[in-house]
Amino acid sequence: MLYLCATLFICFALSVLFTPFVKKLAFAVGATDKPNQRKVHQKIMPRLGGLAIYASFIIGYLILRPWNEDSLYILLGSAIIVVVGILDDIYELPAKIKFLGQLIAAFIVVVIAGVQVTFINLPFGGQLHFGILSIPISIIWIVGITNAINLIDGLDGLAAGVSAIALITISGMALIMGDWFVSSMGFIILGSTLGFLLYNFHPAKIFMGDTGALFLGYMISVLALLGFKNVTFISFVVPVLILGVPISDTFFAIIRRIVKKQPLSAPDKSHLHHCLLRLGYSHRQTVLIIYGMSALFGLVAIILSQAAVWVSMIILAMVILALELIAEKIGLVDTNYRPILKIVRVIRYANGKQN
């Protein structure tokens, strides 16, 4: 444990040391983010910061040397993701090319290494076997989470902070479960991410870019898959809850684009952080609110993993209802999309007439 903590600190220090050099490199190679109507920042920013996170992670891995049969495949997949991210930060790759790179990285881990969810134990007895569907389900999970982290990377420190909270939860639970590989990998990435966050928190000096967002999303999705596969239904939901903020933001973005009849890949300014900014919260307040939401999701995930089945079901129902109400209240789908709030208003109106 002491060795693990020492490695975490080394990764943190290395990330702090590497980031200024990566910042200079970003300007030198043209990996910069220019302001436009969709961006919050007002000046040209370097966006290759994820390279500092990745370099720190690799050194931390070589120091701690966590190992299982999947290690080489995970490292190979992460390298592909980082290369795609670097190229995108410099040249702005087409979405199809980025998606292809993500599919290849996911394929290596899921199909070649065999990291898959093959079945889950159902809450009230029996098992649900996915069979041949375990491959597409696992690939969709990895690609989906990779893009979810990328989608929330819209404010200074947002993706890095949310990823750090998710990593703390995943690594802590893996440590409790005795999974040394997942916990040590998670803590190595955590140290690297926190070191970068010193430069990325508002006002940011550098962005992580797709290099960082795709790498963090990929690694978090793979570690969650490793740590919670082939378990109970409730444990299967745990990683979904841990990543509740990016997953729910992505889910409502899909609903929003369907409602507005827009392509699913169409960019907009209606993500969770955009809605909070429109409500009058400052840049820093918005980020801290979303940090709080992420921490709350992590806490619920931990409680859920220890609770009885019926208690877990009640908690899940409450979380889903709360998410829907928040989405309707802040206009996450559309300002006119308020089905539950409209029902509540009708009930109140009916009660008022009766009284």
PyMOL commands that set and color helices and strands:
alter all, ss='L'
color gray80, all
select helices_A, chain A and resi 2-29+50-64+71-91+95-112+131-151+158-176+180-200+209-228+233-242+244-259+272-278+283-306+309-330+339-354
alter helices_A, ss='H'
color red, helices_A
select strands_A, chain A and resi 32-33+45-46+119-121+127-129
alter strands_A, ss='S'
color yellow, strands_A
deselect
rebuild
show_as cartoon
